[in-house]
C-alpha cells in the first residue's frame, strides 16, 4: 500500500505541476503533494532500515536435555571450538515426541549460555520482527517480511553431575 501511495503522490505532483494553472491553488497542490511524497518515502525508508511499524517478539521453548551418548554412565554436553576458540558448536540431544537425535547449534545465529542448576533442560529463545498491527502489515506489504528472524539464544541448564567437554577427534 505504501508503494502504491508513493506512486499516487508522484502522479499527483506531476499533474499539479503540468495541468494546474499558476497561482495559489497550484502552490497548495504542489506543496501538499510534495509533503505527502516525503512522508510516505520517509516511512518506507524507516521500515526498511529501522523496522518502523514493527516490534520484537520473543518465542521461548523448553526441552528436556538428554546425555549425548545413549548408554554412557556420565552425562556430557560436548562442544567443538571453531577458529580462534571464541566460537563453539554445542552438540546436544532433547527429548521430544519422537526419537532423540543429536543436534548442533549454529554459531552464526545463536548465542549459547551454559548455567549450572538442577533443571537439566534447554531453553531456546528466538527473536522475530512482527508488525505491530494489521494496518502496518497492510501499509508495508512490499517491505519487510512479517515474522522476520533476528537471532536466538540457547541456554543449557545442567547440574553438577554433567561434564562440559570439548570434542576431540
N, C-alpha and C positions, 0 to 999 in steps of 0.2 A: 504494500500500500504506500509506503514511504517513497519508493522509487516512482510509482505512478504519480503521486503528488508532486514530486520533484519535476517530472516531465510536464505536468499540467502547469506548474508555476513558470517554467521556461517558456511554454507556449503563450501563457498569459502575458509575460514580459514582452515577448516578441510581438504579439498582437497589439499591445498598448503602445509600443514604440513605432509600429508601422501604420496602424489604421486609426488610432485616436488622434483627433485634432489637437493642435498645440493649445496650451492654456493650463488652467488649474486642474481640470479633470485628468488631463494626460499626466501631469506630475503626480497626482494622487494614485492613478493606476500603476504607473511605473514604480513609485515608491512602495506601494503595497505589494506588488509582485516581487520586487527585489527583497523586501523583508521576508516574505513568505518563502522565497527561494533560499535565503540564508538560513532561516530557522530549520527548514527541512534538511538542508545539506549538513548543518551542524549536528542535528540529531542522528542522522545516518552515520556520520563520521564518528561521533561519540559511541554509538552502538558497536561499531567495528573495532575501535581502539580501547574503549573503557567499559564495554559491556553495559552501556546505558539502557535502562529498561529491563535489566536482568538482576538476579540476586543469586548468591551462592547457596547451594543446598548440600547438606552432608547426609549421606546414607551410611548407617553403621550396621554391620553384621558381625555376629559372634559365632565361632566354630569351636568345637571341642578339639583339642590338639592331641595327636597320637604320636608315638615314637616313630622315627624314620624307618627303622628296621622292625619288621613284624614280630620276630621271635627273639629279640635282643633283651637281655636282663637289665641293661641300662637304657635310660631314655636320653636321646641326644637330639639337639637341634643343631644341624650341620649347616655351615656356610662356606662359601668359596670366595676368596679375595680376588678382586679384579684390578688391573692396572697397578697403581701405587699402593693399594691396600685400603684406601678410603671407601671404595665402593665394594659392597658384598652382595652375593646372591645367597639367599637362605632357602634351604630345601626343607619342606615340611609336608605333613600329611594331616588331613582333617577327616572327621567322621561326619559324613552327610548321609543322605538316604541310600546311596549306592556304595560300592566298594571304595575303600580309601586308597587313593592314588598319590604318589609322590608329586608334589608341585614345587614351583620355584617362584621367587619374587623377581620383579623387573626393576633394576636399579635406575632406569631412565624415568620412570613414572611413579616410583614408590619410595617412600621414606619408611625405614624399618626401625622399630624400637624394641628392645628386649627388657622386660621388667621381671623381677623376681617377686612372685607372690603365689599363693597356693591355688590359684584358679586353673592353671593348665588349659588355657584357651587362647585362641587367636581372635583379635578384634581387627576388623577391616573397616576403615572409614574412607569412603570415596566422596570427593567433592565434585559438584557439577554446577554449571551455569544454567539457570532456568529463567524464563520470562516471568516478570512479576505478576502479570495479569493477561487476560485474553486480548485486550486492546494492544498491548506491547507486542504480543505474539503476532497479531494481525498486521500491525504497522511495520514491523521489521521482518516480515516474512521472507524477504530475499537476502537478509543479512545473516547474522549468527544463527547456527542451528540451535534448537531447543535441546536441553539436557546435554550440553557440551561438557565433556570430561575435562577436569582441571588436573587433579592429582589424587593420590591415595596414600593412606598411612596404614602400615601393618604394625600392630603391637602384639608381640608374643608375651603372654603371661605364663611364666614357668616357675615351678617351685624349686627348692634347693636340690632335689634329687635329680633334676635334669642336668645334663652336661652340655655346654656350649662348645662345640669343637669345629676346627677347620677341616674341610675335606682335603684329604691327601690322596694322591694317586701314584 
